[in-house]
Amino acid sequence: MIADSVRLALPVEAEQIAAVQRRSWTQQFPSEVADSVLGTVDLASMTASWQGAIQRPPLAQFRVLVAVADSRVVGFAAVGPSDDPDAEPGADGMVAEFTVDPQAQRSGHGSRLLNACVDTLRADGFVRASWWVRSTDDVLRRFLTEAGWGADGGHQEVGSDDDTTRLKLVRLHTDISG
């Protein structure tokens, strides 16, 4: 048995990452949002997208991390330079994706994954990190604020091209220089 850990993702794990993401969407989003999102993309397409992100990241500092338990992926994160218009290039990193399988939550995987995100961003030279969180995700916001993250006043609304699905997001940030 392999100890629970976090490491860089392997291309062969792309399908497990996509499956975890799909399961989490059904838990994270209201059913109409989850149905809308899941109806627009299938597992094979998501797998190909994650495989590309792992094998050919868009930037050298873009990383996909996986939380592993018993040799299976139970969570994942994607980190890299912040693409926010007010970000300072080279200083501001971001957590772009962060998901722990609903079946594996409350087992320490989220804390390990969060620590690995910060360590990875810091190793890549970033001194601040940001994270866009759904405004209604009180559990994730509490988890992050207890870990030292705080709202910085940034907010946005994202949604589908046809505007049937809209989500309000707030930005949290933290100093990772130390």
VMD Tcl script that builds the backbone (N, CA, C; Angstrom):
set m [mol new atoms 534]
animate dup $m
set s [atomselect $m all]
$s set {name element resname resid chain x y z} {
  {N N MET 1 A 0.842 -1.178 0.000}
  {CA C MET 1 A 0.000 0.000 0.000}
  {C C MET 1 A 0.893 1.250 0.000}
  {N N ILE 2 A 0.566 2.203 -0.872}
  {CA C ILE 2 A 1.326 3.444 -0.982}
  {C C ILE 2 A 0.702 4.482 -0.059}
  {N N ALA 3 A 1.558 5.219 0.652}
  {CA C ALA 3 A 1.076 6.252 1.570}
  {C C ALA 3 A 0.369 7.362 0.791}
  {N N ASP 4 A -0.640 7.979 1.413}
  {CA C ASP 4 A -1.322 9.114 0.807}
  {C C ASP 4 A -0.293 10.210 0.532}
  {N N SER 5 A -0.336 10.786 -0.660}
  {CA C SER 5 A 0.660 11.783 -1.036}
  {C C SER 5 A 0.129 12.681 -2.141}
  {N N VAL 6 A 0.929 13.684 -2.475}
  {CA C VAL 6 A 0.646 14.577 -3.592}
  {C C VAL 6 A 1.921 14.665 -4.426}
  {N N ARG 7 A 1.747 14.628 -5.742}
  {CA C ARG 7 A 2.889 14.702 -6.659}
  {C C ARG 7 A 2.411 15.248 -7.995}
  {N N LEU 8 A 3.364 15.461 -8.917}
  {CA C LEU 8 A 2.999 15.864 -10.272}
  {C C LEU 8 A 2.205 14.752 -10.934}
  {N N ALA 9 A 1.219 15.142 -11.723}
  {CA C ALA 9 A 0.374 14.171 -12.424}
  {C C ALA 9 A 1.137 13.517 -13.565}
  {N N LEU 10 A 0.774 12.281 -13.849}
  {CA C LEU 10 A 1.314 11.538 -14.983}
  {C C LEU 10 A 0.265 11.540 -16.098}
  {N N PRO 11 A 0.677 11.542 -17.364}
  {CA C PRO 11 A -0.295 11.547 -18.460}
  {C C PRO 11 A -1.305 10.404 -18.365}
  {N N VAL 12 A -0.885 9.244 -17.894}
  {CA C VAL 12 A -1.777 8.095 -17.794}
  {C C VAL 12 A -2.905 8.323 -16.775}
  {N N GLU 13 A -2.767 9.326 -15.924}
  {CA C GLU 13 A -3.782 9.633 -14.902}
  {C C GLU 13 A -4.843 10.621 -15.372}
  {N N ALA 14 A -4.749 11.078 -16.612}
  {CA C ALA 14 A -5.689 12.087 -17.120}
  {C C ALA 14 A -7.143 11.627 -17.032}
  {N N GLU 15 A -7.409 10.361 -17.319}
  {CA C GLU 15 A -8.792 9.877 -17.256}
  {C C GLU 15 A -9.298 9.862 -15.815}
  {N N GLN 16 A -8.443 9.498 -14.868}
  {CA C GLN 16 A -8.861 9.525 -13.458}
  {C C GLN 16 A -9.142 10.957 -13.017}
  {N N ILE 17 A -8.321 11.903 -13.462}
  {CA C ILE 17 A -8.532 13.311 -13.122}
  {C C ILE 17 A -9.876 13.781 -13.676}
  {N N ALA 18 A -10.141 13.470 -14.932}
  {CA C ALA 18 A -11.406 13.880 -15.561}
  {C C ALA 18 A -12.601 13.253 -14.845}
  {N N ALA 19 A -12.474 12.003 -14.442}
  {CA C ALA 19 A -13.578 11.332 -13.742}
  {C C ALA 19 A -13.831 11.978 -12.382}
  {N N VAL 20 A -12.773 12.315 -11.660}
  {CA C VAL 20 A -12.918 13.001 -10.369}
  {C C VAL 20 A -13.584 14.360 -10.589}
  {N N GLN 21 A -13.171 15.072 -11.620}
  {CA C GLN 21 A -13.747 16.384 -11.903}
  {C C GLN 21 A -15.239 16.266 -12.209}
  {N N ARG 22 A -15.622 15.300 -13.003}
  {CA C ARG 22 A -17.036 15.114 -13.339}
  {C C ARG 22 A -17.862 14.771 -12.092}
  {N N ARG 23 A -17.336 13.883 -11.247}
  {CA C ARG 23 A -18.062 13.539 -10.009}
  {C C ARG 23 A -18.213 14.759 -9.113}
  {N N SER 24 A -17.169 15.549 -9.036}
  {CA C SER 24 A -17.215 16.716 -8.142}
  {C C SER 24 A -18.207 17.761 -8.638}
  {N N TRP 25 A -18.334 17.907 -9.952}
  {CA C TRP 25 A -19.280 18.891 -10.485}
  {C C TRP 25 A -20.704 18.575 -10.050}
  {N N THR 26 A -21.042 17.297 -9.971}
  {CA C THR 26 A -22.400 16.943 -9.556}
  {C C THR 26 A -22.642 17.298 -8.096}
  {N N GLN 27 A -21.568 17.376 -7.311}
  {CA C GLN 27 A -21.706 17.751 -5.904}
  {C C GLN 27 A -21.585 19.264 -5.716}
  {N N GLN 28 A -20.677 19.893 -6.432}
  {CA C GLN 28 A -20.378 21.315 -6.236}
  {C C GLN 28 A -21.458 22.248 -6.755}
  {N N PHE 29 A -22.042 21.902 -7.886}
  {CA C PHE 29 A -22.932 22.823 -8.561}
  {C C PHE 29 A -24.396 22.436 -8.363}
  {N N PRO 30 A -25.287 23.408 -8.427}
  {CA C PRO 30 A -26.718 23.071 -8.454}
  {C C PRO 30 A -26.971 22.127 -9.632}
  {N N SER 31 A -27.961 21.263 -9.528}
  {CA C SER 31 A -28.178 20.226 -10.538}
  {C C SER 31 A -28.328 20.791 -11.948}
  {N N GLU 32 A -29.010 21.939 -12.101}
  {CA C GLU 32 A -29.173 22.484 -13.449}
  {C C GLU 32 A -27.846 22.959 -14.035}
  {N N VAL 33 A -26.956 23.476 -13.188}
  {CA C VAL 33 A -25.635 23.901 -13.654}
  {C C VAL 33 A -24.795 22.669 -13.993}
  {N N ALA 34 A -24.780 21.683 -13.100}
  {CA C ALA 34 A -24.008 20.459 -13.349}
  {C C ALA 34 A -24.475 19.780 -14.625}
  {N N ASP 35 A -25.779 19.653 -14.801}
  {CA C ASP 35 A -26.316 19.021 -16.010}
  {C C ASP 35 A -25.912 19.796 -17.262}
  {N N SER 36 A -25.973 21.111 -17.189}
  {CA C SER 36 A -25.611 21.949 -18.331}
  {C C SER 36 A -24.135 21.774 -18.686}
  {N N VAL 37 A -23.270 21.832 -17.679}
  {CA C VAL 37 A -21.833 21.713 -17.916}
  {C C VAL 37 A -21.480 20.306 -18.393}
  {N N LEU 38 A -21.981 19.294 -17.705}
  {CA C LEU 38 A -21.662 17.915 -18.078}
  {C C LEU 38 A -22.238 17.546 -19.440}
  {N N GLY 39 A -23.317 18.200 -19.836}
  {CA C GLY 39 A -23.914 17.923 -21.133}
  {C C GLY 39 A -23.118 18.488 -22.291}
  {N N THR 40 A -22.196 19.401 -22.019}
  {CA C THR 40 A -21.428 20.022 -23.099}
  {C C THR 40 A -20.077 19.361 -23.343}
  {N N VAL 41 A -19.635 18.492 -22.439}
  {CA C VAL 41 A -18.320 17.876 -22.605}
  {C C VAL 41 A -18.366 16.446 -22.071}
  {N N ASP 42 A -17.777 15.524 -22.825}
  {CA C ASP 42 A -17.788 14.128 -22.396}
  {C C ASP 42 A -16.453 13.759 -21.740}
  {N N LEU 43 A -16.414 12.574 -21.134}
  {CA C LEU 43 A -15.222 12.113 -20.412}
  {C C LEU 43 A -14.012 12.042 -21.331}
  {N N ALA 44 A -14.191 11.571 -22.554}
  {CA C ALA 44 A -13.064 11.440 -23.484}
  {C C ALA 44 A -12.445 12.807 -23.799}
  {N N SER 45 A -13.269 13.810 -24.021}
  {CA C SER 45 A -12.766 15.155 -24.305}
  {C C SER 45 A -12.040 15.740 -23.103}
  {N N MET 46 A -12.617 15.537 -21.921}
  {CA C MET 46 A -11.978 16.033 -20.701}
  {C C MET 46 A -10.641 15.330 -20.484}
  {N N THR 47 A -10.607 14.028 -20.728}
  {CA C THR 47 A -9.367 13.270 -20.579}
  {C C THR 47 A -8.294 13.818 -21.517}
  {N N ALA 48 A -8.659 14.050 -22.766}
  {CA C ALA 48 A -7.702 14.587 -23.736}
  {C C ALA 48 A -7.192 15.959 -23.308}
  {N N SER 49 A -8.072 16.771 -22.756}
  {CA C SER 49 A -7.679 18.103 -22.290}
  {C C SER 49 A -6.675 18.005 -21.138}
  {N N TRP 50 A -6.964 17.134 -20.171}
  {CA C TRP 50 A -6.036 16.971 -19.042}
  {C C TRP 50 A -4.716 16.350 -19.499}
  {N N GLN 51 A -4.769 15.421 -20.448}
  {CA C GLN 51 A -3.549 14.825 -20.958}
  {C C GLN 51 A -2.668 15.900 -21.597}
  {N N GLY 52 A -3.290 16.787 -22.357}
  {CA C GLY 52 A -2.546 17.884 -22.960}
  {C C GLY 52 A -1.947 18.822 -21.933}
  {N N ALA 53 A -2.719 19.132 -20.884}
  {CA C ALA 53 A -2.217 20.024 -19.834}
  {C C ALA 53 A -1.020 19.413 -19.104}
  {N N ILE 54 A -1.029 18.103 -18.962}
  {CA C ILE 54 A 0.074 17.414 -18.274}
  {C C ILE 54 A 1.289 17.286 -19.187}
  {N N GLN 55 A 1.071 16.869 -20.424}
  {CA C GLN 55 A 2.183 16.613 -21.348}
  {C C GLN 55 A 2.726 17.869 -22.020}
  {N N ARG 56 A 1.855 18.810 -22.343}
  {CA C ARG 56 A 2.247 20.014 -23.060}
  {C C ARG 56 A 1.607 21.232 -22.391}
  {N N PRO 57 A 2.060 21.572 -21.202}
  {CA C PRO 57 A 1.439 22.705 -20.507}
  {C C PRO 57 A 1.607 23.989 -21.322}
  {N N PRO 58 A 0.633 24.899 -21.197}
  {CA C PRO 58 A 0.695 26.136 -21.969}
  {C C PRO 58 A 1.867 27.031 -21.584}
  {N N LEU 59 A 2.351 26.895 -20.369}
  {CA C LEU 59 A 3.504 27.658 -19.879}
  {C C LEU 59 A 4.384 26.740 -19.046}
  {N N ALA 60 A 5.661 27.053 -18.960}
  {CA C ALA 60 A 6.592 26.210 -18.204}
  {C C ALA 60 A 6.211 26.113 -16.733}
  {N N GLN 61 A 5.584 27.146 -16.182}
  {CA C GLN 61 A 5.235 27.147 -14.759}
  {C C GLN 61 A 3.833 26.609 -14.487}
  {N N PHE 62 A 3.199 26.061 -15.483}
  {CA C PHE 62 A 1.877 25.460 -15.294}
  {C C PHE 62 A 2.079 24.013 -14.869}
  {N N ARG 63 A 1.459 23.613 -13.755}
  {CA C ARG 63 A 1.631 22.260 -13.224}
  {C C ARG 63 A 0.275 21.653 -12.872}
  {N N VAL 64 A 0.156 20.366 -13.088}
  {CA C VAL 64 A -1.004 19.613 -12.635}
  {C C VAL 64 A -0.500 18.677 -11.547}
  {N N LEU 65 A -1.112 18.766 -10.375}
  {CA C LEU 65 A -0.751 17.941 -9.224}
  {C C LEU 65 A -1.882 16.964 -8.945}
  {N N VAL 66 A -1.541 15.807 -8.399}
  {CA C VAL 66 A -2.564 14.843 -8.003}
  {C C VAL 66 A -2.353 14.417 -6.559}
  {N N ALA 67 A -3.466 14.262 -5.853}
  {CA C ALA 67 A -3.471 13.635 -4.530}
  {C C ALA 67 A -3.752 12.162 -4.785}
  {N N VAL 68 A -2.938 11.296 -4.184}
  {CA C VAL 68 A -3.028 9.862 -4.437}
  {C C VAL 68 A -3.246 9.129 -3.119}
  {N N ALA 69 A -4.155 8.166 -3.147}
  {CA C ALA 69 A -4.401 7.277 -2.010}
  {C C ALA 69 A -4.567 5.871 -2.567}
  {N N ASP 70 A -3.857 4.923 -1.995}
  {CA C ASP 70 A -3.951 3.534 -2.456}
  {C C ASP 70 A -3.770 3.428 -3.971}
  {N N SER 71 A -2.801 4.136 -4.503}
  {CA C SER 71 A -2.440 4.107 -5.928}
  {C C SER 71 A -3.521 4.640 -6.864}
  {N N ARG 72 A -4.492 5.396 -6.352}
  {CA C ARG 72 A -5.502 5.996 -7.232}
  {C C ARG 72 A -5.596 7.493 -6.956}
  {N N VAL 73 A -5.974 8.224 -7.987}
  {CA C VAL 73 A -6.123 9.676 -7.881}
  {C C VAL 73 A -7.398 9.985 -7.109}
  {N N VAL 74 A -7.251 10.755 -6.019}
  {CA C VAL 74 A -8.402 11.151 -5.214}
  {C C VAL 74 A -8.607 12.669 -5.220}
  {N N GLY 75 A -7.730 13.373 -5.927}
  {CA C GLY 75 A -7.855 14.820 -6.034}
  {C C GLY 75 A -6.819 15.345 -7.002}
  {N N PHE 76 A -7.005 16.587 -7.421}
  {CA C PHE 76 A -6.048 17.189 -8.343}
  {C C PHE 76 A -6.110 18.703 -8.218}
  {N N ALA 77 A -5.055 19.342 -8.694}
  {CA C ALA 77 A -4.997 20.802 -8.738}
  {C C ALA 77 A -4.173 21.212 -9.944}
  {N N ALA 78 A -4.473 22.379 -10.465}
  {CA C ALA 78 A -3.678 22.984 -11.535}
  {C C ALA 78 A -3.236 24.353 -11.038}
  {N N VAL 79 A -1.948 24.609 -11.117}
  {CA C VAL 79 A -1.391 25.878 -10.656}
  {C C VAL 79 A -0.513 26.469 -11.750}
  {N N GLY 80 A -0.320 27.774 -11.669}
  {CA C GLY 80 A 0.541 28.445 -12.633}
  {C C GLY 80 A 0.508 29.941 -12.420}
  {N N PRO 81 A 1.047 30.689 -13.366}
  {CA C PRO 81 A 1.031 32.150 -13.257}
  {C C PRO 81 A -0.407 32.667 -13.297}
  {N N SER 82 A -0.671 33.701 -12.539}
  {CA C SER 82 A -1.998 34.311 -12.551}
  {C C SER 82 A -2.239 34.983 -13.894}
  {N N ASP 83 A -3.449 34.803 -14.411}
  {CA C ASP 83 A -3.816 35.473 -15.652}
  {C C ASP 83 A -4.759 36.647 -15.403}
  {N N ASP 84 A -4.869 37.065 -14.149}
  {CA C ASP 84 A -5.722 38.210 -13.831}
  {C C ASP 84 A -5.109 39.494 -14.393}
  {N N PRO 85 A -5.939 40.397 -14.890}
  {CA C PRO 85 A -5.408 41.642 -15.469}
  {C C PRO 85 A -4.603 42.485 -14.482}
  {N N ASP 86 A -4.910 42.386 -13.190}
  {CA C ASP 86 A -4.183 43.176 -12.198}
  {C C ASP 86 A -3.030 42.412 -11.554}
  {N N ALA 87 A -2.695 41.236 -12.079}
  {CA C ALA 87 A -1.602 40.431 -11.515}
  {C C ALA 87 A -0.253 41.022 -11.901}
  {N N GLU 88 A 0.701 40.850 -11.014}
  {CA C GLU 88 A 2.069 41.273 -11.295}
  {C C GLU 88 A 2.809 40.078 -11.901}
  {N N PRO 89 A 3.208 40.174 -13.165}
  {CA C PRO 89 A 3.895 39.048 -13.813}
  {C C PRO 89 A 5.130 38.603 -13.033}
  {N N GLY 90 A 5.266 37.313 -12.873}
  {CA C GLY 90 A 6.407 36.752 -12.161}
  {C C GLY 90 A 6.232 36.701 -10.656}
  {N N ALA 91 A 5.303 37.465 -10.109}
  {CA C ALA 91 A 5.095 37.497 -8.665}
  {C C ALA 91 A 3.805 36.806 -8.246}
  {N N ASP 92 A 2.788 36.876 -9.102}
  {CA C ASP 92 A 1.470 36.354 -8.746}
  {C C ASP 92 A 1.179 35.026 -9.450}
  {N N GLY 93 A 0.994 33.997 -8.636}
  {CA C GLY 93 A 0.590 32.695 -9.138}
  {C C GLY 93 A -0.876 32.475 -8.806}
  {N N MET 94 A -1.428 31.390 -9.337}
  {CA C MET 94 A -2.827 31.113 -9.032}
  {C C MET 94 A -3.077 29.612 -8.962}
  {N N VAL 95 A -4.104 29.286 -8.199}
  {CA C VAL 95 A -4.642 27.937 -8.187}
  {C C VAL 95 A -5.830 27.995 -9.138}
  {N N ALA 96 A -5.684 27.368 -10.304}
  {CA C ALA 96 A -6.709 27.452 -11.337}
  {C C ALA 96 A -7.779 26.374 -11.171}
  {N N GLU 97 A -7.390 25.230 -10.669}
  {CA C GLU 97 A -8.321 24.112 -10.436}
  {C C GLU 97 A -7.906 23.453 -9.131}
  {N N PHE 98 A -8.898 22.956 -8.405}
  {CA C PHE 98 A -8.617 22.270 -7.137}
  {C C PHE 98 A -9.844 21.434 -6.810}
  {N N THR 99 A -9.677 20.128 -6.809}
  {CA C THR 99 A -10.803 19.245 -6.557}
  {C C THR 99 A -10.355 18.020 -5.785}
  {N N VAL 100 A -11.111 17.677 -4.769}
  {CA C VAL 100 A -10.937 16.410 -4.066}
  {C C VAL 100 A -12.199 15.598 -4.330}
  {N N ASP 101 A -12.004 14.347 -4.716}
  {CA C ASP 101 A -13.117 13.459 -5.020}
  {C C ASP 101 A -14.113 13.479 -3.860}
  {N N PRO 102 A -15.396 13.652 -4.147}
  {CA C PRO 102 A -16.389 13.663 -3.067}
  {C C PRO 102 A -16.292 12.428 -2.164}
  {N N GLN 103 A -15.909 11.287 -2.719}
  {CA C GLN 103 A -15.789 10.055 -1.939}
  {C C GLN 103 A -14.559 10.045 -1.030}
  {N N ALA 104 A -13.625 10.984 -1.241}
  {CA C ALA 104 A -12.366 10.986 -0.478}
  {C C ALA 104 A -12.199 12.231 0.386}
  {N N GLN 105 A -13.225 13.039 0.483}
  {CA C GLN 105 A -13.115 14.267 1.278}
  {C C GLN 105 A -13.062 13.963 2.767}
  {N N ARG 106 A -12.524 14.925 3.504}
  {CA C ARG 106 A -12.398 14.849 4.966}
  {C C ARG 106 A -11.405 13.758 5.389}
  {N N SER 107 A -10.396 13.531 4.541}
  {CA C SER 107 A -9.360 12.536 4.852}
  {C C SER 107 A -7.965 13.137 4.808}
  {N N GLY 108 A -7.858 14.461 4.728}
  {CA C GLY 108 A -6.560 15.129 4.706}
  {C C GLY 108 A -6.008 15.397 3.313}
  {N N HIS 109 A -6.685 14.890 2.273}
  {CA C HIS 109 A -6.175 15.076 0.914}
  {C C HIS 109 A -6.192 16.553 0.507}
  {N N GLY 110 A -7.224 17.290 0.893}
  {CA C GLY 110 A -7.309 18.705 0.544}
  {C C GLY 110 A -6.185 19.508 1.164}
  {N N SER 111 A -5.862 19.238 2.427}
  {CA C SER 111 A -4.771 19.956 3.090}
  {C C SER 111 A -3.426 19.644 2.441}
  {N N ARG 112 A -3.197 18.366 2.132}
  {CA C ARG 112 A -1.952 17.995 1.465}
  {C C ARG 112 A -1.860 18.654 0.085}
  {N N LEU 113 A -2.968 18.645 -0.634}
  {CA C LEU 113 A -2.988 19.228 -1.967}
  {C C LEU 113 A -2.781 20.742 -1.902}
  {N N LEU 114 A -3.422 21.412 -0.963}
  {CA C LEU 114 A -3.239 22.854 -0.795}
  {C C LEU 114 A -1.777 23.182 -0.482}
  {N N ASN 115 A -1.175 22.447 0.452}
  {CA C ASN 115 A 0.231 22.684 0.788}
  {C C ASN 115 A 1.133 22.469 -0.422}
  {N N ALA 116 A 0.849 21.441 -1.217}
  {CA C ALA 116 A 1.646 21.178 -2.420}
  {C C ALA 116 A 1.480 22.297 -3.450}
  {N N CYS 117 A 0.264 22.844 -3.565}
  {CA C CYS 117 A 0.044 23.969 -4.482}
  {C C CYS 117 A 0.929 25.152 -4.089}
  {N N VAL 118 A 0.897 25.507 -2.821}
  {CA C VAL 118 A 1.688 26.641 -2.336}
  {C C VAL 118 A 3.172 26.363 -2.513}
  {N N ASP 119 A 3.629 25.164 -2.151}
  {CA C ASP 119 A 5.048 24.814 -2.300}
  {C C ASP 119 A 5.487 24.886 -3.761}
  {N N THR 120 A 4.639 24.405 -4.667}
  {CA C THR 120 A 4.964 24.410 -6.095}
  {C C THR 120 A 5.034 25.838 -6.623}
  {N N LEU 121 A 4.050 26.664 -6.276}
  {CA C LEU 121 A 4.068 28.064 -6.712}
  {C C LEU 121 A 5.288 28.791 -6.154}
  {N N ARG 122 A 5.597 28.562 -4.901}
  {CA C ARG 122 A 6.764 29.205 -4.275}
  {C C ARG 122 A 8.051 28.755 -4.978}
  {N N ALA 123 A 8.171 27.465 -5.267}
  {CA C ALA 123 A 9.362 26.945 -5.950}
  {C C ALA 123 A 9.512 27.557 -7.343}
  {N N ASP 124 A 8.400 27.941 -7.957}
  {CA C ASP 124 A 8.444 28.589 -9.269}
  {C C ASP 124 A 8.665 30.093 -9.180}
  {N N GLY 125 A 8.907 30.600 -7.967}
  {CA C GLY 125 A 9.280 31.996 -7.788}
  {C C GLY 125 A 8.146 32.960 -7.493}
  {N N PHE 126 A 6.937 32.459 -7.327}
  {CA C PHE 126 A 5.815 33.350 -7.016}
  {C C PHE 126 A 5.838 33.726 -5.535}
  {N N VAL 127 A 5.374 34.932 -5.232}
  {CA C VAL 127 A 5.344 35.401 -3.840}
  {C C VAL 127 A 3.923 35.589 -3.318}
  {N N ARG 128 A 2.945 35.597 -4.237}
  {CA C ARG 128 A 1.533 35.678 -3.873}
  {C C ARG 128 A 0.771 34.650 -4.695}
  {N N ALA 129 A -0.333 34.189 -4.126}
  {CA C ALA 129 A -1.198 33.256 -4.858}
  {C C ALA 129 A -2.634 33.728 -4.758}
  {N N SER 130 A -3.373 33.500 -5.823}
  {CA C SER 130 A -4.798 33.845 -5.824}
  {C C SER 130 A -5.603 32.623 -6.227}
  {N N TRP 131 A -6.911 32.721 -5.953}
  {CA C TRP 131 A -7.813 31.586 -6.181}
  {C C TRP 131 A -9.215 32.132 -6.338}
  {N N TRP 132 A -9.864 31.852 -7.458}
  {CA C TRP 132 A -11.251 32.258 -7.665}
  {C C TRP 132 A -12.156 31.171 -7.106}
  {N N VAL 133 A -13.069 31.562 -6.218}
  {CA C VAL 133 A -13.949 30.629 -5.512}
  {C C VAL 133 A -15.399 31.047 -5.760}
  {N N ARG 134 A -16.270 30.066 -5.981}
  {CA C ARG 134 A -17.691 30.387 -6.122}
  {C C ARG 134 A -18.166 31.117 -4.866}
  {N N SER 135 A -18.923 32.168 -5.049}
  {CA C SER 135 A -19.376 32.980 -3.918}
  {C C SER 135 A -20.247 32.190 -2.946}
  {N N THR 136 A -20.850 31.112 -3.408}
  {CA C THR 136 A -21.725 30.302 -2.550}
  {C C THR 136 A -21.014 29.104 -1.914}
  {N N ASP 137 A -19.727 28.932 -2.193}
  {CA C ASP 137 A -18.994 27.767 -1.660}
  {C C ASP 137 A -18.402 28.102 -0.294}
  {N N ASP 138 A -19.261 28.103 0.710}
  {CA C ASP 138 A -18.838 28.459 2.067}
  {C C ASP 138 A -17.828 27.473 2.635}
  {N N VAL 139 A -17.952 26.202 2.284}
  {CA C VAL 139 A -17.032 25.188 2.806}
  {C C VAL 139 A -15.610 25.451 2.311}
  {N N LEU 140 A -15.442 25.678 1.020}
  {CA C LEU 140 A -14.106 25.943 0.476}
  {C C LEU 140 A -13.558 27.263 1.009}
  {N N ARG 141 A -14.389 28.294 1.066}
  {CA C ARG 141 A -13.912 29.581 1.603}
  {C C ARG 141 A -13.457 29.450 3.043}
  {N N ARG 142 A -14.187 28.699 3.853}
  {CA C ARG 142 A -13.788 28.502 5.259}
  {C C ARG 142 A -12.462 27.745 5.323}
  {N N PHE 143 A -12.339 26.682 4.516}
  {CA C PHE 143 A -11.102 25.907 4.448}
  {C C PHE 143 A -9.915 26.822 4.112}
  {N N LEU 144 A -10.103 27.695 3.131}
  {CA C LEU 144 A -9.011 28.573 2.713}
  {C C LEU 144 A -8.726 29.671 3.735}
  {N N THR 145 A -9.751 30.273 4.310}
  {CA C THR 145 A -9.495 31.326 5.293}
  {C C THR 145 A -8.821 30.759 6.534}
  {N N GLU 146 A -9.175 29.540 6.903}
  {CA C GLU 146 A -8.492 28.899 8.039}
  {C C GLU 146 A -7.037 28.601 7.716}
  {N N ALA 147 A -6.708 28.506 6.434}
  {CA C ALA 147 A -5.326 28.265 6.003}
  {C C ALA 147 A -4.579 29.570 5.719}
  {N N GLY 148 A -5.216 30.727 5.973}
  {CA C GLY 148 A -4.529 32.005 5.820}
  {C C GLY 148 A -4.854 32.792 4.567}
  {N N TRP 149 A -5.790 32.326 3.773}
  {CA C TRP 149 A -6.206 33.051 2.577}
  {C C TRP 149 A -7.274 34.062 2.963}
  {N N GLY 150 A -7.388 35.150 2.196}
  {CA C GLY 150 A -8.413 36.144 2.471}
  {C C GLY 150 A -8.914 36.790 1.196}
  {N N ALA 151 A -10.122 37.313 1.258}
  {CA C ALA 151 A -10.702 38.007 0.109}
  {C C ALA 151 A -9.901 39.265 -0.176}
  {N N ASP 152 A -9.713 39.579 -1.461}
  {CA C ASP 152 A -8.974 40.793 -1.823}
  {C C ASP 152 A -9.856 41.807 -2.557}
  {N N GLY 153 A -11.165 41.548 -2.594}
  {CA C GLY 153 A -12.093 42.470 -3.238}
  {C C GLY 153 A -12.374 42.153 -4.695}
  {N N GLY 154 A -11.607 41.242 -5.287}
  {CA C GLY 154 A -11.848 40.873 -6.678}
  {C C GLY 154 A -13.099 40.015 -6.797}
  {N N HIS 155 A -13.893 40.265 -7.818}
  {CA C HIS 155 A -15.085 39.450 -8.060}
  {C C HIS 155 A -15.372 39.459 -9.553}
  {N N GLN 156 A -16.035 38.402 -10.007}
  {CA C GLN 156 A -16.412 38.292 -11.414}
  {C C GLN 156 A -17.576 37.321 -11.553}
  {N N GLU 157 A -18.169 37.333 -12.717}
  {CA C GLU 157 A -19.242 36.397 -13.022}
  {C C GLU 157 A -18.850 35.681 -14.309}
  {N N VAL 158 A -18.967 34.355 -14.300}
  {CA C VAL 158 A -18.638 33.548 -15.471}
  {C C VAL 158 A -19.847 32.692 -15.816}
  {N N GLY 159 A -19.886 32.227 -17.062}
  {CA C GLY 159 A -21.014 31.385 -17.433}
  {C C GLY 159 A -20.892 30.827 -18.828}
  {N N SER 160 A -21.939 30.163 -19.218}
  {CA C SER 160 A -21.988 29.543 -20.534}
  {C C SER 160 A -22.162 30.612 -21.613}
  {N N ASP 161 A -21.825 30.237 -22.833}
  {CA C ASP 161 A -21.943 31.176 -23.955}
  {C C ASP 161 A -23.367 31.665 -24.164}
  {N N ASP 162 A -24.345 30.804 -23.866}
  {CA C ASP 162 A -25.744 31.203 -24.063}
  {C C ASP 162 A -26.354 31.851 -22.817}
  {N N ASP 163 A -25.531 32.075 -21.797}
  {CA C ASP 163 A -25.951 32.736 -20.547}
  {C C ASP 163 A -26.989 31.970 -19.736}
  {N N THR 164 A -27.193 30.690 -20.014}
  {CA C THR 164 A -28.130 29.915 -19.207}
  {C C THR 164 A -27.511 29.536 -17.869}
  {N N THR 165 A -26.199 29.495 -17.804}
  {CA C THR 165 A -25.480 29.127 -16.584}
  {C C THR 165 A -24.568 30.277 -16.195}
  {N N ARG 166 A -24.743 30.799 -14.998}
  {CA C ARG 166 A -23.917 31.907 -14.496}
  {C C ARG 166 A -23.450 31.572 -13.094}
  {N N LEU 167 A -22.175 31.867 -12.801}
  {CA C LEU 167 A -21.624 31.668 -11.469}
  {C C LEU 167 A -20.899 32.937 -11.035}
  {N N LYS 168 A -21.148 33.350 -9.812}
  {CA C LYS 168 A -20.441 34.493 -9.244}
  {C C LYS 168 A -19.227 33.969 -8.494}
  {N N LEU 169 A -18.086 34.611 -8.707}
  {CA C LEU 169 A -16.830 34.205 -8.084}
  {C C LEU 169 A -16.238 35.356 -7.285}
  {N N VAL 170 A -15.560 35.017 -6.200}
  {CA C VAL 170 A -14.793 35.983 -5.423}
  {C C VAL 170 A -13.346 35.501 -5.411}
  {N N ARG 171 A -12.430 36.450 -5.359}
  {CA C ARG 171 A -11.010 36.093 -5.383}
  {C C ARG 171 A -10.423 36.131 -3.977}
  {N N LEU 172 A -9.749 35.069 -3.629}
  {CA C LEU 172 A -8.987 34.999 -2.380}
  {C C LEU 172 A -7.507 35.028 -2.746}
  {N N HIS 173 A -6.694 35.484 -1.811}
  {CA C HIS 173 A -5.258 35.520 -2.057}
  {C C HIS 173 A -4.509 35.252 -0.765}
  {N N THR 174 A -3.222 34.985 -0.895}
  {CA C THR 174 A -2.363 34.798 0.260}
  {C C THR 174 A -0.918 35.099 -0.117}
  {N N ASP 175 A -0.145 35.483 0.868}
  {CA C ASP 175 A 1.285 35.710 0.700}
  {C C ASP 175 A 1.989 34.372 0.849}
  {N N ILE 176 A 2.781 33.979 -0.146}
  {CA C ILE 176 A 3.491 32.705 -0.065}
  {C C ILE 176 A 5.011 32.918 -0.089}
  {N N SER 177 A 5.433 34.136 0.199}
  {CA C SER 177 A 6.865 34.453 0.104}
  {C C SER 177 A 7.703 33.811 1.191}
  {N N GLY 178 A 7.084 33.424 2.283}
  {CA C GLY 178 A 7.858 32.991 3.434}
  {C C GLY 178 A 8.038 31.573 3.590}
}
mol reanalyze $m
mol bondsrecalc $m
mol representation Tube
mol addrep $m
